Amino acid sequence: MTSTRISFKQINQLAIPAIFSGIAESLITLTDIAMVGNVKEHSVEALAATGLVGSFLSGIIWIIAQTRTSISSLVSQSYGANKIEQIKHLVPQALYFNVFLSFLIFIPSYFFAQQLFELYQAKNLVLEFSVDYYKIRAFGYPLTLISLTLFGAFRGIQNTYWAMKCSLTAAIIHVFLDYILIFGIDGIIPAFHIKGAAYASLIAQLIMVIMAFYYYFTKTPFRLNPSSTIHPLFKKYLYLSFNFILRTASLNVAFFLANSYATGYGKSYIAAQSILMNIWLFFSFFIDGYAGAGNAMAGKLQGERNYKQLWLLSKDISKYSILICSILIAICFIFYDKIGQLFNQDPNVLTLFKSVFWIVLFMQPINTLAYIFDGFFKGMGDAKLLRNNLIFATFFGFLPTIFLADYFGLKIYGIWIAFGVWMLLRSFPLMYIFKKRIYSK
């Protein structure tokens, strides 16, 4: 066993590609929001609908993305223990299971889309736009789950570069398709408005899956043959996935309530909330790159039983992540007044956005620590701890805070104060438990 520190270069070889891969996913929704928020007709309603559906999709994707975390954890631990050959049938079994899971989500949500967004208090044009946008984007669930499963396998064998190339290529193509399909080209392609944004996203997801399969077949030892018998680790995969999914479902409770309250306050509030939420998600996906590196390395180091190096790694990744986070915050403060204008020009929306944006920025260091240690425990396969931590933070932190804030009329301020309390309860308990656990080894 070695206690030599993993170098900054080694960490970044996993983290930087994972960052670009993560923000590419976020940029797809941000691009949709920015472009539909600047259409000539009904821009506020279009922005509100895109942001509402985007937040819902992000929440669902975060739930089902936990299957990626599960397969990444098992693959990385096998990789660290030099037993990668023993799980060659586990990955395709997970892949087929996830395709089945995607249809379980797609079918009911597609046919009950209107009722779904009525639960968010969406009405009139906001509701109509939400249903139109979602019914196209929903076809992307199988594509998303396939790509996430393949990316999890890549991460498990300590490679985030392939996922980055797939995600960035899809995101770049999406930007061009977004502009063409939303605004149209005179005499050639009609303007599809909000539906154009959805079609662009769906095409980008298809391209990402095709590329992911290319790397899967040419660069990994895995194939599509699931074997005629259930893999011995498949039960553990389901156990990890179930707990990670249950954990992230409680995250969606917070997202649902935040968007529901904002929609109830009025279209300007949900439009501003849509911008704030998706910038927050952008930060989250960005920092999740270092969390992903921690995830992959923690699983490998646990497979090696190298706990000394795991402790040093946690300190270094936390330090690097806080530094990156601070740079992002500084950039946002420099362009504070300009950022909101990228997404919408309505003065009421911009006033609300600018009045709350500073709270979102000040939360980011706490968010960073929560994501980093969340990633470590995912890599170590401790799904039960993460499940309990997030359930506690949601039901004993977020919910009481947002109910009280609404009672006292804090509106959108109260939503983000509740998110602040939520992240505090997610981050510091995980840090304490991780330190205690490592010191006991």
N, C-alpha and C positions, 0 to 999 in steps of 0.2 A: 504494500500500500504506500502511495506517495502523498505527501502533504504540499507538494509544489503547487503554487497558484496556477490556475488556468489563465492564460494571458488575455489581455484586452483584445488582441487580434483573433485569438481562437473563439472568444465569446462573440465577437462581431461577425465572424464567418457564419455563424448561425443567426445572430440577432438581426443584422442589417437586411439580409434577404427576407427574413420573416417580417420585418417592419414594412418593407415595400409590398410584400404580399398582403399584409393586413390592411394597410392604408388603401391599397388598390380596391379591396372590397368596399371600404367606406367611401372611396371617391366615386364609385358608381352611383350611390344614392345621393351624395353631395352634388354631383354633376346634374343629376335629375332635378334636384331642388333648385340649384342656381339657375338652370335654364327655364324651367317652367315658371319660376318666380319672376321671370322677366318677359313673359309673353304679353301681348298687347291686351288681351281680353281675359278678365277674371283672374288676374295673376295672384291675388291674395288667396282666393279659394283654391287655385291650382297648387300653390305653395303649401297651403294647409293640408290638402289631401295627400300630396306626395310625401310630405314630412310625416304625416300620420301613418300612412302605409309603410313608409321606409322604416319608421321606428318599430312598427309591428313586425315587419319582416326581419329586422335586425334581432329583435327579441326571440322570434321563432328560430332563426338561424343559430343564435347563440345556444338555444336549447339543443337543437339537433347536432350542432357542432361539437357537443360533448362526446359524441361517439368518436370523433376524430381524436379527442383528448385520450379516450380510453385506448384506442388502437395504438396511438403514439406511445403511451405509457408502457403497454405490454411489449411493443416492438423494441423500444429503447432499452428496457430491462433485459430482454433476451439478447439484444445486441451487446450490451455491456458484459453479459455472462457468456458471450461467444456461443449462443444457441439459436442463431437466427434461422438456421435450416429447419429447426423444429416448429416454426410458426408459419411456414410457407402456405399452409392451407387456411390458417386463421384469418389472414387479410382478405382473401376473396369471400370467405363466409361473412365477415363483417360488412363487406361491400354489398353483397346481396341482401343482407338484413336491412341495411340502410336504405336501399332502393325501395324495399317493402315499406319501411317506416315513412319514407317521403310521400308515398301514395296515401297512407293513413292520414297525413296532414293535408295533402292537396285536395282530396275528394270532398270532405265536409266543408272545408274553408272556402272552396270555389263555389259550391252550390248555396252556401249560406253567407256569402260575402256581405250582402246588404245588412243582414241582421248583425253580423259581426261588427261592422263599423257604426251601426246604430248604438251599440253598447258603449262606444267612445263618445256618444252624444253628437256625432256628425249629422248634419242636416243639409237639406237643399242641395246646392251645387257642390259643397264640400263632400257630402255623402255620395253624390253621383260620380264625381271625379274619383273618389276613393275606390269605389266599386270597379269603375272602368280600368283604373291603373292596376289594382290588385289582381283582377281576373286574368290579366296577361302575365304579370310577374309571378303568379302562383305556379305557372307551368315550369318555373325554374327550380322548384323544390328538388325534384330528382337530380337535376344537373348539379345543384349546390351540394347535395349530400354525397354524390359520387366524387366530386372534386375534393371535398373536405376529407373523405375517407382516404383517398390517394395521397393527399397532402399529409395526413397523419402518419401514413406509412413512410413517406419520405422523411418526415421529421424524426421518426423513430430510428432510422438508420443515419441520423445526424446530418441530414441534408435539407436545408430550407431554400436553396438556390433554385431548384426546379419549380417549386411552388411560386416563387417570386416571378420567374419568367412567365409562367402561365397567367398569373394575376395581373401583372403589369401590361402584358400584351392585350389582354381582354379589356383592361381599364382604358388604355389608349384608344383602341378601336371603338370603345363605347362612347368616348367623348365626341368623336367625329360622327358616329351614327346618331347620337343624341341631337346634335345641332341639325343634321339633315332631316331627321324624322320628326322633330318637334316643330321646326320652322319651315321645313320644306324647301324645295328648289323650284322657282317659278317655271311652269310649263313642263316640268319633268317629274317631280315628286311632290305630292300634296302635303300640306302641313297637318300632321296627326295630333298636334297639341300634346296633351298629357299621355295619350296612348302611344305616341311616338317614343316617349321616354321609356315606357314599359317594353316596347319592342326592342329598343336599343339594348336594354339591360339583358333581355332574354337571349339575344344573339351573342352578346359578350360572354354570357355564361356558357353557351354551347361551345364557343371557341376555346374557353378555358378548359372545359372537360376534354375536348379532343387533344389539346396539348398535354394535359395531365396523363392521359392514357399513353401517349407517345413515350413520355419519360418512364412511366410505370413498366411498360413492356421492354424498353431498351436499356434501362439503367438499374432496375431492381431485380432481386431474385424471385419476386412474386408473380403469379399469373392469375387466371380467372377460374381455374379448376378448384372447386371448394372441397373436393374429396367426398366420398360416399359416407363418411362418418363425421360426427361432430367433433371438432377439435377440443382437447381437454381444457384449453384456456378460454373457450367460447363462453362458458358459464361465467367465468370471471369477467370477461368482456361485457357481458350483459349486466352483471352486478355493478361494475364501474359505470357503465353507461346509464343505468337506471338511477343511480345516486347522483351522477352529474346532471342528468336531465331533471330530476326532482329539484335539485339545487337551483338550476337555472330557471326552472318554472317559477320559483319564488322571486327571481330577478324580474320576470315578466309581470308579476303582480305590481311591482314598483313602477315599471314602464307604463302599464295599463292605467294605473291610477293617476300618474303624472299627466298623461295625454288626455285622459278623461276629464280631469279637473280643468286643464288648459282649454279644452274644447268648450266646456261649459261656460268659461269666462268670456268667450267670444272669438270670432274668427281671427282678430288681430293677435290674440293671446296664443292660439294654437299655431298660427304662422310663426310668431317669434319663438315659441317653444320648439317648433320643428327645426329651426335654425340652430338654436342652442343645443338641442339634444343631439343633432347630427354632428356638430362640432365636438361635443363631448365624446361621441362615439369615435370620431376621427382620432382624438387624443388616445382613446382607449385602444383602438386598433394599432396605433403607432407604438405605444408602450408595450402592447401585447407581443411585439417582436422580441423584446428582451425577456418577457415572461415565457415566450415560446422557446427561447434558447435555454432558459432555466428549466423548463419542462423537459426538454430533450436531454440536457446534461444531467439533471437530477435523477432521471430514470436510469441513465447509463451508470452514474456514480453509485446509485443504490445497488444496481446489479453487480458492481465491483466491490460493494461494501466499503467504499472510500468516503467515510463521513467527514474526515478532516478537510478534504478538498471540497466537499459539498458546503461546509460552513464558510470557507474562504470564498467560494463562488457566490454564495448568497450576499456577502458583504460587497463584493465587487460589482455584481449586477445591480444591486440597489443603488450604489454610488453612481454608476454610469447612467442609470435610468433617471435618477433625480436631476443629473446634469442636463441630459437631453430634454427632460420635461421643463426645466428652468429656461432653456433657450427658446423652446416653443412658446412659453408664457410671455417672455420678453418680446418676441416677434408679434404676438397677438396684441400686447399693450401698445406697441409702436404703431400698429395699423388698426387700432381699436375702432375708430370711426368708419373705416373703409370696409371692414370685414362684412358687416351686416348688409352693406350696399351691393355686395356681390350676389346676394340672394334675393333681394327685394328692394323696391324703391318707395314703398308705402310709408309715409311719415309715422303713422301710429305703430306699425310693426317695428320700425327702426328705433323708435323711442323706447319701446318695451325691451327690445333686444339689448340696447346699450345700457339700460338701467340694471340689467341682471348679469350681463356677460362677465363682469369682474368676479362675481361669486363663482361661476364655472371655472374661471382661471385659477382662483386661489385654492380651489379644491384639488387641483391636479397632482400636487406632490403626494397627497394622501391616497388619491386614486392609484398613483404609480406603485406605491408600496403594496397596496391591496392586490394589484394584478401580478406583481413580481412573486409574492409569496403564495398566491393562488397557483401560479405556474409551477412553483417548486413542489407543492403538495400534489398537484395533478401528475407530475412526472413520477413522484413517489407512489402514486396509486392510492392516496388516502381520500377516497371519494366521500366517505362517511363524515369526516371532519369538515370538509368543504361544504357538504350539504347542510350540516347543522349550523355552521357559521353563517351561511347566507340566509337560512330560514330565520335565525335569531335576529340578524341585522334588519331583515325586512319587516318582520312582524312585531319586533320590540323596539325598533328604531325608526324606520321609514314611515310605517303606517301611523303610529301615534303622532309623529311630528307633522305629517301632512294634514291629518285631521284637525289638529290644534291650529295649524297655520291657516287653514281654510276657515275655521271658526272665527279667527281674529281678522279675517279679511286680507291676509297677506298675498293672496293670489299667486302670481308666478314667482314672487320672492320666496313664498312658503314652499313651493315645489322644490326649489334648488337648495333651500335650507334643509329640507328633508333628505335630499340626495347627499348633502354633506354629512349629516348624522349617520346615514346608511354606510357611507364609505369609511367613516371612522370606526364603526363597529365591525367592518369587514377586514380592515387592515391590521390594527394593533393586536387583536387576539391571535391572528395567524403568525405575526412576528414573534410574539411571546412563546407560543407553542412550538414553533420551529426551533427557536434557540434552546428551549428546555429539552426538546427531543434529541437534538444533535449532541448536546452536552451530556446526555445520559448514555450515549453510545460508547 
